[in-house]
Amino acid sequence: MIPPKRNRTQPRTYDKHLYKARHPMENFFARLKQYRAIATRYDKRASNFLGAIHLAAAVIWLN
């Protein structure tokens, strides 16, 4: 999905639209990791951790 370097003799093909859609997704995960409970995974159970992810994602989406 990453475009090839300009000096490559035989450039690889890549999907430009998929590459453009990658940037906002990476920004979202970067903002999600700013929450300490998500980054360090305080919750012991997976269901509690998923709930914390949903809550943090909702806060990010509303801001």
N, C-alpha and C positions, 0 to 999 in steps of 0.2 A: 504494500500500500504506500510505501515511501517512494517518492520519485528518485530516479537514478541521478548520479552526478553528471554534470555537464561534460566532463572530459572522458566519459565512458565511450569506447569505440562502438559497441552495440547496445544502444539504450534499451532498457527493459520497458515493457508497457505497464501502465498503472491506471487506475480509475481516478480521474481528477475530481469527480463529484464525491466519491467516497473519502478521498484525502481531505477535501474541504470540510466534510462533515466530522472529521476526526478531531479537529481543533476545539470545538465547543465541548465535546465529550471529555477531552483531556482536561479542559478548564474546570468542568464540573467535578471530576475526581480530585483535582487539586484543591478546590474549595471544600470538598467533603472531608479531605484529610486534615483540614484545619481544626476540625472538632476533635478535641483531645480523646473523648470516649470512643470515637470511631478509629482514630489512628492507633491507639494502644489496645483496643478491644478489651474494655473492662468487663463486659458481660460474659458470664460463664456459658450460658445457653445460647444456641444459635438463634432461637426465636426472639430472645430479648435483644440480641445484637441487630437482627433484621429490623426490629421495631425502632431502634435508635437510628438506623440508616434511613428508614422512612421518615422519621421526624426531622432529621437533619436535611434530607432532600427537600422536604416540604418548606422548611425555613429558607433554604437557598432559593427555591423556586418562587417564593413569595417576595423575596427581596429583589 
